[in-house]
Amino acid sequence: MTTVSSSSALSSAPPSSATSSATGALTKAVPVDALFKALADPTRLRMARLLATMELAVGELAQVLGQSQPRVSRHVGILCDVGLAERRREGSWVFLRGTGAAEEAGPIAAALDRVLAVAEAEEPAFAQSCADDRRKLAAIRSAREDAATQYFARHAGEWDELRALHSSDGEVEARLVEALSGHELGALLDIGTGTGRIAELFAGRAARVTALDKNLEMLRVARAKLQHLPTAQIEIVQGDFADLPFDAGSFDTVLLHQVLHFASDPAQALAEAARVTRPQGRIAIVDFAAHDREELRGRHQHARLGFSDRQMASLLRRSGFTASEPIALEGGELIVKVWIGQRKTTLNEQLDAISTPTPTPAQKTPS
């Protein structure tokens, strides 16, 4: 039986194959007939188009489809088993996304995604069904935005109090964008994304943005803010900055915007950031200069009262980064700093690069 893999991860895969990682752990060849059987159902066709539009929780998907959650979960399992969708757990919620439009999608998954897009454009009944489903997504978006509004209402006073102590967010963002200009951002990781504002800021500038946060409630706020972006451009992930759920060398740019002062062990957080940064990739840290506002420990859970330039340079150096000259924004009682570092290439990485032959054109994975 002819088999293919549904998403690409191995550069040595032959043209008729790719590699499946539908659920984050699945890596196996998928019979080609299984791929088509998975789509040989009207509900799963609708699901494939919905998940190409935005990331959805299982309950949200059931709401749009008008079907029971157990029934939808069965369909989800079929799509995930062949690599046409992937699951991600956030607490008690399970979120789903399509794989066909993702940057790492293999040729088979990408081709099937294009076939369904053409079918929607050319087949009136299927187009109407997809349009009806997307209209129902408006209720999902509205519910997310309402939840985000309620969260902001509960915490607005705390955030306003903290913002009053430093330069405006707009000024800080402008200096951060300027500091990272002049180089391709590539795959970007926003550690501690919070509301998703920084991920949104760089979504149009980077090839792809991954927004990570440990707090489930903040992730739902971020999802509400970022849900207008294409699923192929943004990924929202739950995770801890001390133990990032990514392979080594996954990102070209890593950001920590007002995050590091929450770390009881900043060195560990930066070591993890370095691990997932590719050689010559960059890290940008936005945080407070060293200060003596002791009340921030109790009222805002700051583990660190800012960082001196000397301390940050040492942290970056020990993590394998070469630090640039820091940028200071002195528009408030608390000085905001922007520190940029470039990841050095280790000796082992240099040796690997020398010993690994450059693939011939025939060996490269089709883009």
Contacts in CASP RR format, 6 or more apart in sequence:
PFRMAT RR
TARGET T0000
AUTHOR 0000-0000-0000
METHOD contacts of the structure
MODEL  1
MTTVSSSSALSSAPPSSATSSATGALTKAVPVDALFKALADPTRLRMARL
LATMELAVGELAQVLGQSQPRVSRHVGILCDVGLAERRREGSWVFLRGTG
AAEEAGPIAAALDRVLAVAEAEEPAFAQSCADDRRKLAAIRSAREDAATQ
YFARHAGEWDELRALHSSDGEVEARLVEALSGHELGALLDIGTGTGRIAE
LFAGRAARVTALDKNLEMLRVARAKLQHLPTAQIEIVQGDFADLPFDAGS
FDTVLLHQVLHFASDPAQALAEAARVTRPQGRIAIVDFAAHDREELRGRH
QHARLGFSDRQMASLLRRSGFTASEPIALEGGELIVKVWIGQRKTTLNEQ
LDAISTPTPTPAQKTPS
1 31 0 8 1.000
1 32 0 8 1.000
1 33 0 8 1.000
2 16 0 8 1.000
2 31 0 8 1.000
2 32 0 8 1.000
2 33 0 8 1.000
3 17 0 8 1.000
3 29 0 8 1.000
3 30 0 8 1.000
3 31 0 8 1.000
3 32 0 8 1.000
4 16 0 8 1.000
4 17 0 8 1.000
4 18 0 8 1.000
4 29 0 8 1.000
4 30 0 8 1.000
4 31 0 8 1.000
4 32 0 8 1.000
4 35 0 8 1.000
4 108 0 8 1.000
5 13 0 8 1.000
5 17 0 8 1.000
5 18 0 8 1.000
5 19 0 8 1.000
5 20 0 8 1.000
5 28 0 8 1.000
5 29 0 8 1.000
5 30 0 8 1.000
5 106 0 8 1.000
5 108 0 8 1.000
6 18 0 8 1.000
6 19 0 8 1.000
6 20 0 8 1.000
6 22 0 8 1.000
6 30 0 8 1.000
6 35 0 8 1.000
6 82 0 8 1.000
6 83 0 8 1.000
6 84 0 8 1.000
6 99 0 8 1.000
6 106 0 8 1.000
6 108 0 8 1.000
6 109 0 8 1.000
7 18 0 8 1.000
7 19 0 8 1.000
7 20 0 8 1.000
7 21 0 8 1.000
7 22 0 8 1.000
7 83 0 8 1.000
7 99 0 8 1.000
7 100 0 8 1.000
7 102 0 8 1.000
7 104 0 8 1.000
7 105 0 8 1.000
7 106 0 8 1.000
7 109 0 8 1.000
8 18 0 8 1.000
8 19 0 8 1.000
8 104 0 8 1.000
8 105 0 8 1.000
8 106 0 8 1.000
8 107 0 8 1.000
8 365 0 8 1.000
9 18 0 8 1.000
9 19 0 8 1.000
9 21 0 8 1.000
9 27 0 8 1.000
9 104 0 8 1.000
10 18 0 8 1.000
10 19 0 8 1.000
10 365 0 8 1.000
11 359 0 8 1.000
11 363 0 8 1.000
11 364 0 8 1.000
11 365 0 8 1.000
12 359 0 8 1.000
12 363 0 8 1.000
13 19 0 8 1.000
13 365 0 8 1.000
15 107 0 8 1.000
15 366 0 8 1.000
17 29 0 8 1.000
18 106 0 8 1.000
18 107 0 8 1.000
18 108 0 8 1.000
18 109 0 8 1.000
18 365 0 8 1.000
19 27 0 8 1.000
19 106 0 8 1.000
20 26 0 8 1.000
20 27 0 8 1.000
20 28 0 8 1.000
20 29 0 8 1.000
20 30 0 8 1.000
20 82 0 8 1.000
20 83 0 8 1.000
21 27 0 8 1.000
21 83 0 8 1.000
21 86 0 8 1.000
22 79 0 8 1.000
22 80 0 8 1.000
22 81 0 8 1.000
22 82 0 8 1.000
22 83 0 8 1.000
22 84 0 8 1.000
22 85 0 8 1.000
22 86 0 8 1.000
22 99 0 8 1.000
23 80 0 8 1.000
23 83 0 8 1.000
23 86 0 8 1.000
23 87 0 8 1.000
24 86 0 8 1.000
24 87 0 8 1.000
26 80 0 8 1.000
26 81 0 8 1.000
26 83 0 8 1.000
30 82 0 8 1.000
30 83 0 8 1.000
32 108 0 8 1.000
34 81 0 8 1.000
34 82 0 8 1.000
35 82 0 8 1.000
35 84 0 8 1.000
35 108 0 8 1.000
35 112 0 8 1.000
38 44 0 8 1.000
38 78 0 8 1.000
38 79 0 8 1.000
38 81 0 8 1.000
38 82 0 8 1.000
38 84 0 8 1.000
39 45 0 8 1.000
39 48 0 8 1.000
39 84 0 8 1.000
39 112 0 8 1.000
39 116 0 8 1.000
41 75 0 8 1.000
41 78 0 8 1.000
42 129 0 8 1.000
43 65 0 8 1.000
43 67 0 8 1.000
43 75 0 8 1.000
44 75 0 8 1.000
44 78 0 8 1.000
44 79 0 8 1.000
45 116 0 8 1.000
45 126 0 8 1.000
46 65 0 8 1.000
46 129 0 8 1.000
46 130 0 8 1.000
46 133 0 8 1.000
47 61 0 8 1.000
47 65 0 8 1.000
47 72 0 8 1.000
47 75 0 8 1.000
47 76 0 8 1.000
47 79 0 8 1.000
47 85 0 8 1.000
48 79 0 8 1.000
48 84 0 8 1.000
48 85 0 8 1.000
48 98 0 8 1.000
48 112 0 8 1.000
48 113 0 8 1.000
48 116 0 8 1.000
49 116 0 8 1.000
49 120 0 8 1.000
49 130 0 8 1.000
49 133 0 8 1.000
50 56 0 8 1.000
50 61 0 8 1.000
50 64 0 8 1.000
50 65 0 8 1.000
50 133 0 8 1.000
50 134 0 8 1.000
50 137 0 8 1.000
51 61 0 8 1.000
51 79 0 8 1.000
51 85 0 8 1.000
51 96 0 8 1.000
51 97 0 8 1.000
51 98 0 8 1.000
51 231 0 8 1.000
52 98 0 8 1.000
52 100 0 8 1.000
52 101 0 8 1.000
52 113 0 8 1.000
52 116 0 8 1.000
52 117 0 8 1.000
52 231 0 8 1.000
53 134 0 8 1.000
53 137 0 8 1.000
53 231 0 8 1.000
54 137 0 8 1.000
54 227 0 8 1.000
54 231 0 8 1.000
55 95 0 8 1.000
55 96 0 8 1.000
55 97 0 8 1.000
55 223 0 8 1.000
55 227 0 8 1.000
55 231 0 8 1.000
55 236 0 8 1.000
56 64 0 8 1.000
56 95 0 8 1.000
56 96 0 8 1.000
56 97 0 8 1.000
56 140 0 8 1.000
57 93 0 8 1.000
57 94 0 8 1.000
57 95 0 8 1.000
57 96 0 8 1.000
58 69 0 8 1.000
58 72 0 8 1.000
58 73 0 8 1.000
58 76 0 8 1.000
58 93 0 8 1.000
58 94 0 8 1.000
58 95 0 8 1.000
58 96 0 8 1.000
59 69 0 8 1.000
59 72 0 8 1.000
60 140 0 8 1.000
61 72 0 8 1.000
61 76 0 8 1.000
61 96 0 8 1.000
62 68 0 8 1.000
62 69 0 8 1.000
62 71 0 8 1.000
62 72 0 8 1.000
63 136 0 8 1.000
63 139 0 8 1.000
63 140 0 8 1.000
64 133 0 8 1.000
64 136 0 8 1.000
64 137 0 8 1.000
64 140 0 8 1.000
65 72 0 8 1.000
65 133 0 8 1.000
76 85 0 8 1.000
76 87 0 8 1.000
76 96 0 8 1.000
77 85 0 8 1.000
79 85 0 8 1.000
80 86 0 8 1.000
80 87 0 8 1.000
80 96 0 8 1.000
83 99 0 8 1.000
83 109 0 8 1.000
84 98 0 8 1.000
84 99 0 8 1.000
84 100 0 8 1.000
84 109 0 8 1.000
84 112 0 8 1.000
85 96 0 8 1.000
85 97 0 8 1.000
85 98 0 8 1.000
85 99 0 8 1.000
86 96 0 8 1.000
86 97 0 8 1.000
86 98 0 8 1.000
86 99 0 8 1.000
87 94 0 8 1.000
87 95 0 8 1.000
87 96 0 8 1.000
88 94 0 8 1.000
88 95 0 8 1.000
88 96 0 8 1.000
88 97 0 8 1.000
88 237 0 8 1.000
88 238 0 8 1.000
89 95 0 8 1.000
89 238 0 8 1.000
90 216 0 8 1.000
90 219 0 8 1.000
90 238 0 8 1.000
91 216 0 8 1.000
91 238 0 8 1.000
93 216 0 8 1.000
95 236 0 8 1.000
97 231 0 8 1.000
97 235 0 8 1.000
98 231 0 8 1.000
99 105 0 8 1.000
99 109 0 8 1.000
100 106 0 8 1.000
100 109 0 8 1.000
100 110 0 8 1.000
100 112 0 8 1.000
100 113 0 8 1.000
100 232 0 8 1.000
101 110 0 8 1.000
101 113 0 8 1.000
101 230 0 8 1.000
101 231 0 8 1.000
101 232 0 8 1.000
102 231 0 8 1.000
102 232 0 8 1.000
103 187 0 8 1.000
103 207 0 8 1.000
103 208 0 8 1.000
103 232 0 8 1.000
105 113 0 8 1.000
106 365 0 8 1.000
106 366 0 8 1.000
107 366 0 8 1.000
119 126 0 8 1.000
120 126 0 8 1.000
120 127 0 8 1.000
120 130 0 8 1.000
121 127 0 8 1.000
141 224 0 8 1.000
141 227 0 8 1.000
144 220 0 8 1.000
144 223 0 8 1.000
144 224 0 8 1.000
144 227 0 8 1.000
145 224 0 8 1.000
147 220 0 8 1.000
147 221 0 8 1.000
147 224 0 8 1.000
148 195 0 8 1.000
148 220 0 8 1.000
148 221 0 8 1.000
148 224 0 8 1.000
148 225 0 8 1.000
151 217 0 8 1.000
151 218 0 8 1.000
151 220 0 8 1.000
151 221 0 8 1.000
152 221 0 8 1.000
158 299 0 8 1.000
158 300 0 8 1.000
162 296 0 8 1.000
162 300 0 8 1.000
163 169 0 8 1.000
165 293 0 8 1.000
165 332 0 8 1.000
165 333 0 8 1.000
165 334 0 8 1.000
166 172 0 8 1.000
166 288 0 8 1.000
166 329 0 8 1.000
166 331 0 8 1.000
166 332 0 8 1.000
166 333 0 8 1.000
166 334 0 8 1.000
166 335 0 8 1.000
166 336 0 8 1.000
167 329 0 8 1.000
167 330 0 8 1.000
167 331 0 8 1.000
167 332 0 8 1.000
167 336 0 8 1.000
169 197 0 8 1.000
171 329 0 8 1.000
171 331 0 8 1.000
172 286 0 8 1.000
172 329 0 8 1.000
172 336 0 8 1.000
172 338 0 8 1.000
173 197 0 8 1.000
173 198 0 8 1.000
173 201 0 8 1.000
175 327 0 8 1.000
175 329 0 8 1.000
175 338 0 8 1.000
176 198 0 8 1.000
176 201 0 8 1.000
176 255 0 8 1.000
176 257 0 8 1.000
176 284 0 8 1.000
176 286 0 8 1.000
176 338 0 8 1.000
177 201 0 8 1.000
177 202 0 8 1.000
177 205 0 8 1.000
179 284 0 8 1.000
179 327 0 8 1.000
179 338 0 8 1.000
179 340 0 8 1.000
180 253 0 8 1.000
180 282 0 8 1.000
180 284 0 8 1.000
180 340 0 8 1.000
183 282 0 8 1.000
184 207 0 8 1.000
184 252 0 8 1.000
185 202 0 8 1.000
185 205 0 8 1.000
185 206 0 8 1.000
185 207 0 8 1.000
185 252 0 8 1.000
185 253 0 8 1.000
186 206 0 8 1.000
186 207 0 8 1.000
186 208 0 8 1.000
186 251 0 8 1.000
186 252 0 8 1.000
186 253 0 8 1.000
187 206 0 8 1.000
187 207 0 8 1.000
187 208 0 8 1.000
187 210 0 8 1.000
187 250 0 8 1.000
187 251 0 8 1.000
187 252 0 8 1.000
187 253 0 8 1.000
188 202 0 8 1.000
188 206 0 8 1.000
188 207 0 8 1.000
188 208 0 8 1.000
188 209 0 8 1.000
188 210 0 8 1.000
188 251 0 8 1.000
188 252 0 8 1.000
188 253 0 8 1.000
188 254 0 8 1.000
188 255 0 8 1.000
189 209 0 8 1.000
189 210 0 8 1.000
189 212 0 8 1.000
189 244 0 8 1.000
189 246 0 8 1.000
189 250 0 8 1.000
189 251 0 8 1.000
189 253 0 8 1.000
189 254 0 8 1.000
189 255 0 8 1.000
189 276 0 8 1.000
190 196 0 8 1.000
190 198 0 8 1.000
190 199 0 8 1.000
190 202 0 8 1.000
190 209 0 8 1.000
190 210 0 8 1.000
190 211 0 8 1.000
190 212 0 8 1.000
190 255 0 8 1.000
190 257 0 8 1.000
191 212 0 8 1.000
191 241 0 8 1.000
191 244 0 8 1.000
191 254 0 8 1.000
191 255 0 8 1.000
191 256 0 8 1.000
191 259 0 8 1.000
191 269 0 8 1.000
191 273 0 8 1.000
192 211 0 8 1.000
192 212 0 8 1.000
192 213 0 8 1.000
192 214 0 8 1.000
192 218 0 8 1.000
192 241 0 8 1.000
192 256 0 8 1.000
192 257 0 8 1.000
192 259 0 8 1.000
193 199 0 8 1.000
193 211 0 8 1.000
193 212 0 8 1.000
193 213 0 8 1.000
193 218 0 8 1.000
193 219 0 8 1.000
193 222 0 8 1.000
193 236 0 8 1.000
194 213 0 8 1.000
194 215 0 8 1.000
194 218 0 8 1.000
194 219 0 8 1.000
194 221 0 8 1.000
194 222 0 8 1.000
195 218 0 8 1.000
195 221 0 8 1.000
195 222 0 8 1.000
195 225 0 8 1.000
196 211 0 8 1.000
196 221 0 8 1.000
196 222 0 8 1.000
196 225 0 8 1.000
196 226 0 8 1.000
197 225 0 8 1.000
198 255 0 8 1.000
198 257 0 8 1.000
199 209 0 8 1.000
199 211 0 8 1.000
199 222 0 8 1.000
199 226 0 8 1.000
199 234 0 8 1.000
200 225 0 8 1.000
200 226 0 8 1.000
200 229 0 8 1.000
202 209 0 8 1.000
202 255 0 8 1.000
203 209 0 8 1.000
203 226 0 8 1.000
203 229 0 8 1.000
203 233 0 8 1.000
203 234 0 8 1.000
204 233 0 8 1.000
206 253 0 8 1.000
207 252 0 8 1.000
208 232 0 8 1.000
208 233 0 8 1.000
208 234 0 8 1.000
208 235 0 8 1.000
209 233 0 8 1.000
209 234 0 8 1.000
209 235 0 8 1.000
210 234 0 8 1.000
210 235 0 8 1.000
210 236 0 8 1.000
210 237 0 8 1.000
210 246 0 8 1.000
210 251 0 8 1.000
211 222 0 8 1.000
211 226 0 8 1.000
211 234 0 8 1.000
211 235 0 8 1.000
211 236 0 8 1.000
211 237 0 8 1.000
212 236 0 8 1.000
212 237 0 8 1.000
212 238 0 8 1.000
212 239 0 8 1.000
212 241 0 8 1.000
212 244 0 8 1.000
213 219 0 8 1.000
213 222 0 8 1.000
213 238 0 8 1.000
213 239 0 8 1.000
214 238 0 8 1.000
214 239 0 8 1.000
214 240 0 8 1.000
214 241 0 8 1.000
216 238 0 8 1.000
219 236 0 8 1.000
219 238 0 8 1.000
222 236 0 8 1.000
223 236 0 8 1.000
226 234 0 8 1.000
226 236 0 8 1.000
237 245 0 8 1.000
239 245 0 8 1.000
241 256 0 8 1.000
241 259 0 8 1.000
241 263 0 8 1.000
241 269 0 8 1.000
241 272 0 8 1.000
241 273 0 8 1.000
242 263 0 8 1.000
242 265 0 8 1.000
242 268 0 8 1.000
242 269 0 8 1.000
242 272 0 8 1.000
243 272 0 8 1.000
244 272 0 8 1.000
244 273 0 8 1.000
244 275 0 8 1.000
244 276 0 8 1.000
246 276 0 8 1.000
247 276 0 8 1.000
248 275 0 8 1.000
248 276 0 8 1.000
249 275 0 8 1.000
249 276 0 8 1.000
249 277 0 8 1.000
249 278 0 8 1.000
249 279 0 8 1.000
250 276 0 8 1.000
250 278 0 8 1.000
251 276 0 8 1.000
251 277 0 8 1.000
251 278 0 8 1.000
251 281 0 8 1.000
252 277 0 8 1.000
252 278 0 8 1.000
252 281 0 8 1.000
252 282 0 8 1.000
253 277 0 8 1.000
253 281 0 8 1.000
253 282 0 8 1.000
253 283 0 8 1.000
253 284 0 8 1.000
254 273 0 8 1.000
254 276 0 8 1.000
254 277 0 8 1.000
254 282 0 8 1.000
254 283 0 8 1.000
254 284 0 8 1.000
255 283 0 8 1.000
255 284 0 8 1.000
255 285 0 8 1.000
255 286 0 8 1.000
256 269 0 8 1.000
256 273 0 8 1.000
256 283 0 8 1.000
256 284 0 8 1.000
256 285 0 8 1.000
256 286 0 8 1.000
256 287 0 8 1.000
257 284 0 8 1.000
257 286 0 8 1.000
258 286 0 8 1.000
258 287 0 8 1.000
259 269 0 8 1.000
259 287 0 8 1.000
260 266 0 8 1.000
260 269 0 8 1.000
260 270 0 8 1.000
260 285 0 8 1.000
260 287 0 8 1.000
260 304 0 8 1.000
260 307 0 8 1.000
261 287 0 8 1.000
261 288 0 8 1.000
261 302 0 8 1.000
261 303 0 8 1.000
261 304 0 8 1.000
261 305 0 8 1.000
261 306 0 8 1.000
261 307 0 8 1.000
262 301 0 8 1.000
262 302 0 8 1.000
262 303 0 8 1.000
262 304 0 8 1.000
263 269 0 8 1.000
263 303 0 8 1.000
263 304 0 8 1.000
264 303 0 8 1.000
266 304 0 8 1.000
266 307 0 8 1.000
266 315 0 8 1.000
267 315 0 8 1.000
267 318 0 8 1.000
267 319 0 8 1.000
270 283 0 8 1.000
270 315 0 8 1.000
270 316 0 8 1.000
270 318 0 8 1.000
270 319 0 8 1.000
270 321 0 8 1.000
271 319 0 8 1.000
273 283 0 8 1.000
273 319 0 8 1.000
274 283 0 8 1.000
274 319 0 8 1.000
274 320 0 8 1.000
274 321 0 8 1.000
274 343 0 8 1.000
277 283 0 8 1.000
277 343 0 8 1.000
278 343 0 8 1.000
279 343 0 8 1.000
279 344 0 8 1.000
279 345 0 8 1.000
279 346 0 8 1.000
279 349 0 8 1.000
280 342 0 8 1.000
280 343 0 8 1.000
280 345 0 8 1.000
281 342 0 8 1.000
281 343 0 8 1.000
282 340 0 8 1.000
282 341 0 8 1.000
282 342 0 8 1.000
282 343 0 8 1.000
283 316 0 8 1.000
283 321 0 8 1.000
283 340 0 8 1.000
283 341 0 8 1.000
283 342 0 8 1.000
283 343 0 8 1.000
284 338 0 8 1.000
284 339 0 8 1.000
284 340 0 8 1.000
284 341 0 8 1.000
285 312 0 8 1.000
285 337 0 8 1.000
285 338 0 8 1.000
285 339 0 8 1.000
285 340 0 8 1.000
286 336 0 8 1.000
286 337 0 8 1.000
286 338 0 8 1.000
287 306 0 8 1.000
287 307 0 8 1.000
287 336 0 8 1.000
287 337 0 8 1.000
287 339 0 8 1.000
288 305 0 8 1.000
288 306 0 8 1.000
288 307 0 8 1.000
288 334 0 8 1.000
288 335 0 8 1.000
288 336 0 8 1.000
288 337 0 8 1.000
289 306 0 8 1.000
289 307 0 8 1.000
289 308 0 8 1.000
289 309 0 8 1.000
289 328 0 8 1.000
289 334 0 8 1.000
289 335 0 8 1.000
289 336 0 8 1.000
289 337 0 8 1.000
290 305 0 8 1.000
290 306 0 8 1.000
290 307 0 8 1.000
290 308 0 8 1.000
290 311 0 8 1.000
291 305 0 8 1.000
291 306 0 8 1.000
291 334 0 8 1.000
291 335 0 8 1.000
292 305 0 8 1.000
293 305 0 8 1.000
293 333 0 8 1.000
293 334 0 8 1.000
294 305 0 8 1.000
296 302 0 8 1.000
296 305 0 8 1.000
297 303 0 8 1.000
297 305 0 8 1.000
307 315 0 8 1.000
307 337 0 8 1.000
309 326 0 8 1.000
309 337 0 8 1.000
309 339 0 8 1.000
312 323 0 8 1.000
312 326 0 8 1.000
312 337 0 8 1.000
312 339 0 8 1.000
313 323 0 8 1.000
316 322 0 8 1.000
316 323 0 8 1.000
316 339 0 8 1.000
316 341 0 8 1.000
317 323 0 8 1.000
320 343 0 8 1.000
320 344 0 8 1.000
320 346 0 8 1.000
321 341 0 8 1.000
321 342 0 8 1.000
321 343 0 8 1.000
321 344 0 8 1.000
322 341 0 8 1.000
322 342 0 8 1.000
322 343 0 8 1.000
322 344 0 8 1.000
323 339 0 8 1.000
323 340 0 8 1.000
323 341 0 8 1.000
324 339 0 8 1.000
324 340 0 8 1.000
324 341 0 8 1.000
324 342 0 8 1.000
326 337 0 8 1.000
326 338 0 8 1.000
326 339 0 8 1.000
327 337 0 8 1.000
327 338 0 8 1.000
327 339 0 8 1.000
327 340 0 8 1.000
328 335 0 8 1.000
328 336 0 8 1.000
328 337 0 8 1.000
329 335 0 8 1.000
329 336 0 8 1.000
329 337 0 8 1.000
329 338 0 8 1.000
345 353 0 8 1.000
END
